[in-house]
């Protein structure tokens, strides 16, 4: 890679040698688009012309972008016009980086959209050009450059940033000749040719992305840009199959066993090279089990540090001769690299891993002191430990992986490698919380329970290595570079396990679990003066109760178990003992507002009334009817779940005029409120310091009623004179409800007095109102009008008109900055909440939309929204950097009006109009189970907490009707 102008010369050479070869393949909505080297060369030259006009000199050029088809062109252009470039991620704090690095120019690349702003740090672009629907903006940053760091060397290079997973993030300047030995070695080792398709999967800010770019460019191979889905990376026709894939073990092991076995490592897989690096490879046993015996894929491990970018060692794995993760070698050193294990104690075979080099010299730019020579890296203490046996070096964890626990040294890496010997574990991580002295294991598995893994570890390890807690998760979190993040896991653990608990919180949890176990409905005052056995408890139930409580309150559960079994203490006396030992205080009363929601967490197992699909996985979903009630007529309204201090209620209205209030845990009917008109709107539940838990709902004849949830007694009732089908909202003591005359009324919650009538338009309002930031009310009408009403100024801030009616409820996201409207014709629109500015539009639905949207944040600047459609499909759409793209769509058996909801972090629940309930995998849209109700369903399901109750209210053609509650779970 000897080149006077760095990467530019390399790129031009490849364009001349392989002009008609495909340089980049892009998967876009089911189609693979191809771009040749000759096409990209022209773009490179045009970008160069624009850069030269900005007089880059020899400063640093920032490239703010995600992976896209013109990245190779942009990098070549930066080396032609300057010497150094640095990738920037849109999620990073750009202003903070600009203060550290001296940028002469910053280039941003994003999808072209005339409705989005192009400002960067309050600066408009100096130049803008468009290629292949990509907008490239150039910003002259000379005014910022004088504040930046001037220590970077004037030579063709790039600047990499460490992820901070092993310490404070560093900015590392990597000369192009430092990477050259890696490219030369890996080309030979992987036998890369112009026929290869290299998956461009690594985030640009992670330095292995340069390996992917240069391996492809130097050899005339293709880069593939595509979603991380096995069926897209390995299509059946083989034309665009990945042949070389470099990734982290954490990212690779997020794929399901089915995907790895049947698509990635099957007998006919086109994947020649799988290179796993960036973190320890824990999962050898899983690889051996899933790799077909006739599969030809060569699997490598890569080891290196960004301070000597990129890789230092590589090893090809022979799965037939390596038995455990601890036997995976670091491998042979790559060219111009030395690796030494420096002993730290009497054991001469184990010690620090030191990397040395003479020519691969990188520079730490954000080192506070020292000259360029002093900041250059010739010998690097990696912070890792290794062990040498028979001339082969093995990874043994980081220096902070060995902790002191009760006077014993405990190696976290040993625990992790032992866990991965269990074949049903996908990934795992062991963390140590020093302050409470807790050893916690997180793991991901499709079938293995926490207790089974705990028992497995007790058989394999001595007691000093036994974890205090074993927690199962669907997937383990990764950082921006795709590495498993112990920092995030630690934060999760501290939040979930170490948050101080008030006695009210403990009492609430105790009461909820107790009611569930005893199948009874009672208040704390009813049982506080009785012992556990006198209210129906047994020794077995005491153990089961404490076992469940230990998941959220482990110390509390340990304290109360012996007292529950003793039969000597009353419930109140037990709480006093626990309160004293835990040192918790009574929760001070604060003003708070509770609003109704349908948030869900997890679900439980049952074993009947299940219709299994032929393509269901090993662990199917079962359904069982838990309770049901007859309302007398059809139920079109969606149920509302509401949690008070000690109870969880579900309430719903019917065309019979009846409103049911049911205890969601026990199914015991709390009461019935009877109104004189049909009810199609959902109930809004509310509670604050001055107002006990109540429900408010409107009816066909314009009646608005307010009732107490506990007593089911009417508090007030008024009539607004127009039909109501919309659910209202509460804001600062007022209940806002919309009607078919196009008005919104604000009603005093305590008295029922109408305070104001706000005219919106002369169109009926059917969709629910949505409150944003506790002051903005958002709405859509049957005439297609959408508006935002400001409750403080009592004015309509903005109004727009869509091309068809809006039946779906608006939904807000990103800390309620944006609102999304779905119109009947299938178009979905995003606006800013406060000003109504257009942000994006999605037009991919192939039918009418009556379903509302379920929204979920996937990661920073990335959201998923899911909705049902009249074309009998459920759609999942990703929003990334304010650009919507289809994620998947699932075919159901009839049109879908009900809003999908999530059961946990892995599964969605959807209901089609013909009464079929579907469980859908959130990640890929696979339907894993279904249950057929006897009649039609138009209302949306609601799911409650750890007890796993999805509540379906069905509409039927024949009266009387019943409203069943179903319990579901993973078996």
N, C-alpha and C positions, 0 to 999 in steps of 0.2 A: 504494500500500500504506500510506496514511496511516491509522494506527490507534493509539488511546490505549493499548490493551492488546496491542500487538505482533501476533504471529502468531495469537493467539486471536481477535482481531476479524476477521482475514482468513479464518480457518477458519469462524467462525460465519456470516459473510457468504456464503461459498460453500455452506455447508449449507442456508442459507435459499433461495439462488438455484437450487441444483441438488440438491434433496433426494433425488430418485430416481435420479440419475446414479451410475454405479459409481465409487466412490472408489479402491478397491484391488481388484486381481485377484491371486489366489494360486494358483499351480500346486502341486497336491499329489497325487502318485501317479497321474498321468494325468488328473486332473480340475482344471478351472479354477474356483475358488470366487470368488464376487463379494460385495463389501461396499459398500453405498451410503453416501452422505454422511450421510443421516439416521441410519443405524445407528451410524456413527462419532461423530456428535454426542452421542448418549446416553452413549457410553463416555467421551467427553471430559469431560462434566459430572460423571460419577461419579468419575473420577480427580481432578477439581478438588476435589470434596468431601473426598476423603481427604487431599489435599495441604493444604487449608485447616486441617484438624484438626491438622496437624503444624506450623503456624505458620511457613511458609517465609520470611515477611517479604520482604526484597528481596535475599536472598542467591542463591547459585548452586545450581541443581539439576542433579545428575549423572544421566545416563541411560545405564545400562550394558546394552547390548543389541546384537543384530544387527538387520538389516532385518526388519521384520514388519508385519502389517496394522494395528496400532494405533499405530505411530510418529507419524502425523499428529495423532492425538488427544492423545497424551502431550505433544508439543511445544506444542500449543495450551493444554493445561492448565497447563504450566509458566509460560507467559507470562500466564495469567490470575491465577495465585497468586504469581508472583514476577516477576523481570525477566530473568534470564539462565539459560540451560541450557548444558550441555556434554555431548557424546556421549563415552562411554567404551567401549573395546573390551575384551571379556572376556580377550583375550590380553595386555593391557597390565598393567603393574605398578600396580595400583589404589592400593596403600598409598603408593607414591612420589608419585602424582598428588595424593592427598589432602593430602599434606604441602605441596604447592605451591598448590593452589586451595582457596579457602574454600567448601566445600560445606555448605549447610544441610540438604539432603536428597539422598539418592541413590535412584533408582528402578532396579530391575533387572527385566528382562523375559525370560522363558525359557519353554520348553514345560513345561506342568504335568506333574509327576511326583512322586508321594508318596514315592518311595524315595530321592530326591536331597535333599541338604542345601540350606538356603536361607541359610546364614550368609554374611555379608560382613564381612571384617576381624574375625572372631570375634564378630560381633554378629548377633543374630537380628532378623528384620524387625519393625518396629513395627506394620505393617499389611500384609495380603496380600489380593489380590482376583484373580479369574480371569475372563478373557474369551476365548472361542473357543479353549479349550485352551491359553491362555497364562497363566502365573502372573506377576502383577505384585506385586513386593515393595517396600515403602517403608521406608527406613532414615533415622531422625533422626540427623544427623551433627553436632549442635550441639557435642558434646564434642570433635570434631576441628576445628571451625571456627576456634577461637581460634589454632590453629597455622598456618592457611592464609594466603593472600595477600589483603590487603584493598584492593589497588590498582584492582580492577575498577570501572568506571563504573556508576552506578545508572541504567540505561536498558535498554529491551527489546533484547536481543542474544543472541548465542550465542558460545561460545568454541570456536575451531578450533585444531587442533594440527598444525603442519607435520610432514611425514614424516621430516625430517632428511636427505633425499636431496641437499640442496645446503648442508648446514651443520647446526649444532646445532638440535634441535627447539625450536620456540617455541610459546607459548600466546598466541593472538591473539583479543582480544575484538572481535567484529564487530557493531556496532549494526545493527538491522534495516533502518534507512534507508540503510545503506551497500550493502546487497544490492538495494534497491529498483530502482535504475537498471538493473541486470543483468536482473531479471525483466521489467521493462517493455520493454527493448530486445529480449530474446530472444523474448518473446511475439510481438512484431511481426515480427522477423526470421524466426522459425520458423513463423509463422502458426499458433500453438497455439490450439486450440478445445476445446470440451467433448467432441468426438468422438475426441480423441487418446488413445493408450495409450503412456505414457512408461515406459520400462524403468527400474525402480528398482534400478540395478546398482552404484552407487557405495557403497563402505564409508561408514558414517555418520561416521566420524572424519575423512573427507576432505571438505572444505567444498563441493565440487560436488554432494554429496548434497542440500544445501539448495536448490540450483537445481532439482533434480528434484522435490523435495517441493512447493516453492512454485509452480513452473510448473504442476504438476497442480492444486494447490488453488485458485489464483487463477482458473484458467480452467475449473474443473469437469471436468477431464480425469481419467483413470485412471492409477494407478501399478500396474505389473505386477511382482510378486515371483515369480521363477522361476529355475531353474538356468541356467547359461550354456551352453545347448545350442541350436544353431540350429533343430533340429526342434521344440523347445518354444517358442522365441521367435517362430517363423514357421510355425505349423501350416498344413497345406494348406487347411483350411476357411476360414482368414482371420479367424475370429471374434475371437480374442484376440491377433492379430498386433501386434507392436511397431510404432508409427508414428514415435516420436521416441526416439533413443538417443544418450545422452551417455556417452562412455567414453574411456579412454586408448588411444593407438595400440598400445601393447604388449598390452593386453588384447584389442583387436579383432583384431590380426594373429596371435593364438594360434589363431584358427579356421583350419581347413584350407582350402586352395584350393577344394576341392569344396563345402564349406559356404558360403563366400563367394559363389562363382559360381552355385551351384544354388539356394541358399535365401535368402541375405541380400540380394544385389544382382542377383537375376535379373530378367527382363523384367517379371514380374508382382508384384514385391515390394511389400508394403504399407508398407515403411519409407519415410517421407517425409523424415526428417531424420536424418543421421548426423553428430554433432558430436564431433570428436576433439580432446582437449586434455590439459593437465597435463604434457606433454613434447613434444619435437620430433616432427613427423610425418616419419618415414623409411619410405617404402614407397609412394610415389606411383605408381611404375611397376607395382607389383603391383595397386594399386587400378584403374588404367587397364585392365590386362589382364583383370581378373576382373569388372568391372562391365559388365553387358550393355548393348549399344548402345541398347536400348529401355527401360532402367531409368530411373525418374524420381526416384530418391533424390537429394536435395540434400546435398552434403557440405561441412561447415564445419570450419575449424580455430579453436580457441579458445586465447588466450594470457592468462595472468594469474599472480598470486602470492597466496598465502594472506594475506600482510600487507596486501593491499588486496582482501579477499575479495569477489567470487570471480574474475570475468573482467575483463580490461582491454581486449582487442581480439578481434575476430572477423572471419573472412574466408570467403566462400563460394568454393569452388574450381571453376574451369572446367577439367575434366580435358583438354579438347581444346586448351587454350592453354598449359598448364603442362607443361614437358618433364621437369624434374628436381626433386628435393627442395629444392635450393637456390633454386628459383624460387617456393617457396610463401611467400606474404606473411604478415606478422603480421595485416594487415587494418586496418580502421578502428577507431579508439578508440570504446568504448562511452560512454554519457552520463556526464558529470561526471568524465572521466578524460583525462589528457594523457600522451602518450608522447614522450620526447625521446631522440635518440641523441647522447650526449656524447662527442666525439672524445677519444682518449687519446694520439694521436701525430699525425704530419703528415697522415695520411689523414683528411680532414674528413668523409668519408662513412661511416666505420666507427668504432664506439665503444661505450661502455656504454649499456645501455637503462635509462633513468630514468623511473619512473612518478610522475606528480604528480596531486594532487586538492585540491579545496577543501572538499568536503562528505563524501566517502567516507573518513571518518577512523576507523581502527582503532587498537587499543592493544595493545602488547606487554606481557603480564602478568608474564612471568618475566624481564624486564629488571631487573638487580639494583639499579640506581640510577635516580633521577629521579622527577619527579612525573608525574601523568597526562598533563599537557600536553607534557612533555619526551618521554614514551614514545609519544605519538600520532604516527601516520605520515602525513605530508603529502607527502613526497618519498621515494621508495624506490629505492635502488640494487639492482636485481634480481640483479646478479651475472652477467647475460646480456650478450652482445654482439650488436649489430645492424648492418646496413648499409643505407643509404638510397640508392636509385637511382630517379631520375625521380619523386621524391616518395613512393615506396613503400618501406616498411621490411621487411627480411628478417632472419630469425633466423640468427645465425652462431655459435651455441654459447655455452658458459659460459667465464668467464675462465680456469678451470682446464682447459679443453679444448685450450689451446695449451701445448705442452711443449717443452723443449729436449732434443734427441737428437743426440749427437755434434756439437754446435755448431750444429745447424740447428733452426729453429722448425718444429714439426710440429703440424698441426691435426687433432685426433681427429675432429671433426665432418666435416671434408672426407673422411676415410677412410670414415666411416660412410655418408655420402651417396653416395660412389662405389660402395661395396658394394651399396647398394640399387638401383643401376642394373642389377645383374644380376637378371634376371627370376625366377630360381629361388630367390632368397633371400627368406625370410619376414620375419625380423627379425635385427638385428645390434647389436653394441656393441663399441667399441674402448676398451681400457683400457691405462694406462701404469703399469708397476711401476718406480718410480725407483731403488730400491736395486740390483736386478740389471740395471736399464736394459733392460727387456723391453717391447716393444710387442706386445700380444696382441689378436687379434680373435676374438670369439665370434659365431657365427651359427647360425641355424636354417634348415634346408632339408630338403625331402623327397627331393631327388634330387642335389644338388650336393655333390661331394666337396671336402675341404679343399684338395687339390692344384689342383683346377679353379678354386677361388676365388682361391687364391694366384696362379695364372697370370693370371687376369683382372685382379687388382690391379696386377701388374707391367706389364701392357699399358696401364693407365689412369693410373698414378701414377708420379712420379719415385721414385728409389730411397730417398730419405730417408723416404718414407712407407710403405715396404714393411714389413709386420709381421714380427716374429720368429717368431710362431706363429699359426696359424689353426686354431681348434678348433670343431668342429661339435657342436651340442647339439640335442636334440629340441625343447626350449623354453628360453627364457632366463628367469632368475628375475625376479620382480617383488616390490616391497615391498608393505606392507599397503594402500597406496593404488592399487595396480595399475600403478605406474610401473616401467619397467625399472630394476633395481637394479645399478648399477656397483659398489656396495660389496660386495654378495654375490658378484658375479663376481670381484672382486679377491681376496676371501677364498678362493674356489674355486681360483683360479689359484695363489695362494701355497701353498695346501695341496697341490695336485697337482704343481706344477712346482718349488717352491722348498724343499720339505721335505728336510733333509739326508739323504743316502743313506749307509748303511753299505756296506762292501765286501761283506758277506754278502748284502745286498739286491741289489746290482748283479750279483753272481755268480749268485744265484737267478734273476733275470730273464733274464740272458744264457743260462743253461742251459736254461730253459724254452723260450725262443724258438728256440734252436739245435736242440733235440730235435724241435720241431715242423717246422722247415725241412728237417732231414735225415731225418725219419721213422725215427729210431732211439732206442733207450733206453740211456742210459749215465749214469754218475756223473761228477762233476767230476774225481775222482781218476783216472779212466780216460783223460782227454784233456788234463790240465793240462800234461804234458810234450811235447805234440805241437803242430805248427803247424796253422793253420786248414785248409789244403788237404789235409793228410795224413789228416784225419778226414772228408773228403768235401766240403769247402767249395770254392766257386768265387768269382770276382770278383763275379758277379751275386748269389750268395747272401750275400756279405759286405755288399753294398749293401742288399739286402732285409732282412737282419738288423738293420743299423744304422738303417734307415728305421723299422722297427717299434720298436726300442728308443728312438728319438728322441721317441716320444710320451710316454714316462714319464721317460727319462733323457737329455735332449738333449745335454748336455755330454759325458757318458760315450760316447754313440754317435759323436760327432764325433772324439773322441780315438782310439778303437780302430779306426776304419775303415782308416786307412792301414797300421796294423800288421797287421791281418788279411790285407790284400791282399799285403803285402811278402813273406810266406812265410819271414821271417827269425826271427821271434819265436815262442816257444811261448805257449800260452794263459795260462799262469801269469805269464810275463814281461810280457805285454800288460796283465794285471790290475795288476801292480806299477807299471807306468808310469801307468796310469789312476788308481790309488790315490794316487800321489804328486802328479799334476797337479791332481786334484780335492781333495786334502787330506782324504780320508776315512780313518777309522780302522776297525780290525776291531771288529765289534759285540761288546760285552761281554755275557757270558752272564747272563741274568736268569731267575729262576724264572718260568715261564709255563705255562699250560695251554691246549692246543688241543683244541677239540671239533669233531666232525663237523658239517658244515652243507651246505646246497645253495644257497648264495648265487651269483647270476649277475650278469654285467656286460654283455656284448655278444655279437654273433655275426657270422659270416663268410659269404661267398657260395659257392654251388654251383649246379649247373645240370642236375639230373636228377631223375626220379621225382616230378614235381610235378603235382598235379591242381589246375588253376586254377579258381577260382570266377568266376561271371559278373560279380559285383560287386566284383572285386578291384581295388585301386588300381594306379597306374602301376608301382610297385615291388613285385612279388610276392615271396613267400617261397619259396625252393627247399629241397628236402630231398635228401640223398644218404646212403646207408648207408656208414659209414666202417669199422666192424668189427662182428663179431658172434661170439658163443660159444654152444656147446651145453652146457646144464647137465644134460640128461638127463630132466628133468621140469619141471612147471609152475613158474613164478616168480610168486609173489604178493607177495613182499617188495619194498619200494621200495629202489632203489640208494642207497648212501651215498658221497658224495665227501669226500675228506680230503686236505688239502695238508700235506705234510711240508716239511722245509727245502729239499729239492731236487726232490721229486716230487709228483705229484698222482695219487692212487689212487681207483679206484672199486671198491667191493666189494658183493657181494649174495649171498644164500643162496637155495637152491632146495628144492622138495619132494623132490628126489633126495638131499638131505643135503649137497650140494656147496656150498662157499663159494668164489666166484671173487674173485681180486684182480687187477685189470688196471690198467696204466698208462693214465691217462685221456688223455694227450696222444698217445701213439703207438699205443695199442690192444694193446700187447704184454702177453701173459698173464704176470703176476708169479708166480702159483702157484694151487693149488687145495687147500683144506682139506676133508677128507671126514669128516662126522659120521654117526652111525647112524640119525638121526631126521630127519623133515621140518623144514624151516626156513621159517617165515612171517614172523618178526620181522625188522626191519631191523638191520643191524650198527651198533653204536656204536663209533666210532673215537676214540682218545685218545692224548695224548702230553704228557709234562711233562719237567722237568729230569732226573728219576730214572728215568722209564719211557719206553723207546723206543716209537715209533708202533705201536699194537696195535689189534686189533678184538675186540669182545666181543658175543656173541649167544646167545639162548636157543632151544631147540627144542621140538618137540611132546612128547618124552618127559621134559622137565624138565632136560635137560642144558644147562649154561652153559659155553661154551668161550671161551678167550682165545687169540689168535694174533698173531704178529708180522706186520706188513704187508709189510716188506721181504723177509724170508726165507720167509714163509708157514708158519712152524713153530709148532706148538702150544706155548703157554706153560703153561697149566693147564686143567683140565676138572673140573667137579663136577656133581652132580645135586641139584635142589631138590625133586624129588618131585611136581611139578605142571606141567601144560602151560604153555608160554610162547609168546605171540604178540606181546608188547609189546616195544618198544625201550626199553632202560634209559637211565640217566643216570649221570654221574660227579660226585662231590662230595667234595673233600678226601680223596682217596686211597681212596674206597669206590665200588664199582659197585652201583647200586640197580636191581633188576629186579623187575617185577611178574609174577604168574602167575594161572592160572585158579582157584586156591584162595582168592583174595582177599587174599593176603599180598604184602608187598614184602620182599625179602631184600637186606641190605647185605653186599657181598662185598669182601674185601681185593683190590685190583687186582693187587698183586704176587704174592700167594700163592694166591688163590682160596679162602681160608678164609671161611666164612659167619660174619659178626660178629653179626648180629641178624636176626630174623624179625619183621616188623611186621604185625600183623593190621589190615586196613583194614575189611573187611566180608565177608559170606559170599557175595559176588558175583564173578563172573569179571572180570578186568581184561584187556581186549583192546587198548585205545588206548595209544599210547606215553606214557611218563612225560615230564613237562616240568619242568625245573629253573629256578627264578626266584631272582634275587639271590644265587645260589650257596648257598642254604640252605633254600629251600622247594620241596618236590616236589608237583606237582599231578597229579591223575589223575581219570579217569572210568571207570565200570564198566558192565557189560552190564545191571545192574539199575537203572541211572539214578542211582546215587550218585556224587557228586563230592566230592573231599576235598583237603585241604592238609596235608602232613606236614612237620614242622619237623625238619631233620636235627640241629640242635644240641641241642634239648631232647628229641628223640626222642619227640615227642608229635604227635597229630593236632590241629591248631589249629582246624579247622572241617570240617564235613561237611554237605552238603545233598543232597536227593533230587529229581531231575527226574522227569518223567512217562513217560519212555521210555528205552531203552538209549542209551549213549554209545559209538559206534564211532570217532568223529572224535577226533583228538588235541587236547588243550587248546592254546591259543596265548596268549601273553602280549604285552602292548604297553604303550606309554607308560612307558618305562624300567622295565618289568616290575612296574608297580603294579597292573595289571588282568589278569585271565585270562578267556578266553572259552571256553565249552563249547557244542558243537552236539549236540543230541540227535536221535535218529532221526526223531521226528515232525515235524521241520522247525523247531523253535524253537531260537533261539540266545540264550544267557544270558551276561551279563558280571557278574563279581564282583571285589571287591578281593582281591588275592593274600593278604594277611596276615590279614584278618578275614572274608572271604567275604560282605561287604556287597553287596546287589544294587545294580547301577549302571544297567543298561538291559537290555531284552529285545527281540529282533527276531522277528517272526512272519510275515514276508513270503514265506518259501519255500513253494512249492506242492507239495512232495513230501518224501519221506524223505531224510535227509542221512547219508551214509556217508563223504563226502569231508571232509578236514580243511580248515582255513581258511588262506589266504595273507593276510598282513597287511602293510600299507605305510602309513607316515606321509606324508600329502599336504602338510600344513602344520601350524603349531602348533594343537593342539586339534582336528585333523581327520585321520582315518585312513580308509583304504579296506580292506575285507576282501572276499575273493573265494573262492567255494566252488562245488563241483559238487553237483548234486541228482539224485535219482532221476527227476524229471520231465523229464530230458534237457536241462536248462538249466544254464548257469553264471551265477551271480548276483554282481553287484558292489554292495556296500553302503557308503555313507559314514557315518562316525561323526563328527559335529560337535557340540561342546559336550555330549558324552555322549548324543546322540540319534541313533539309526540311521534311515537313509532309503535307499530303493532308488535306486541310481545307474543301473544298466542290468542287463538279463539277456539272455544270448545263447542261441539255440536250437541244440543239437547234435543228433546223429543217434541217440543212445541214452542211457540213464542214465549218470551220471558218478560213479564212486567215487574216482577219482584226484584228488589235491590239485593245483589249478592252481599254476603258478609263473611268475615273470616272466623274460623273455629280456633285456630292457633296460628303460629307463625309459618305453618306449612300448608294448611288446607283452607279452601274456600267452600262456602255452602251456597248453592243456588237452587231456585225452585222454578220450574216451568209452569205455564198456565194449566196444563193438563193434570197438575197435582203431583208431578214427579220431583222428588228431592234428590239433588246430586251433590256428591262430595268431589271437589276438584283440587288437584295439586296446584298450589299457588305459583310454583316455579315454572311449570311447563304446560298446564292446562289439561293434563291427563285426568279423566274421570275414573275414580277408583271405587265408587260405590253409588247405588241409587236405591230409592225406596218409593213405592207408588202409593199415594193417597187415593181414596176412592172418588174424589171430586176435584173441581178446579181450584186454583189458588191465584189470587191477584194481590194479596198483601205480602209484605216483606218479612222474612224471619228475623228474630232477635235472639241473641245468644248471651247467656250469663255465665261468667266466672268459672271457677275451678270445678263447679259441679256439672258443667257441660250440658246445659239445657237449651237446645235450639227450639224456639217456640213457633209453631206454624198455626196460622189461623186460616181455615179453608172456607171457600165459598162453594156451596152445592146447589143443585137444582131443586132438591126436595127438602122441605122442613120436616122435623126439626134438625138443626145442625149442632155439631159438637166441635169444640176447639181443643185439639190434642196437643200435649207437650211431649216431645221426643227426647230421649236421652241417647247420646251417641258416643262412640269412642274408638280407640285403636285396640284391636284385640290381639 
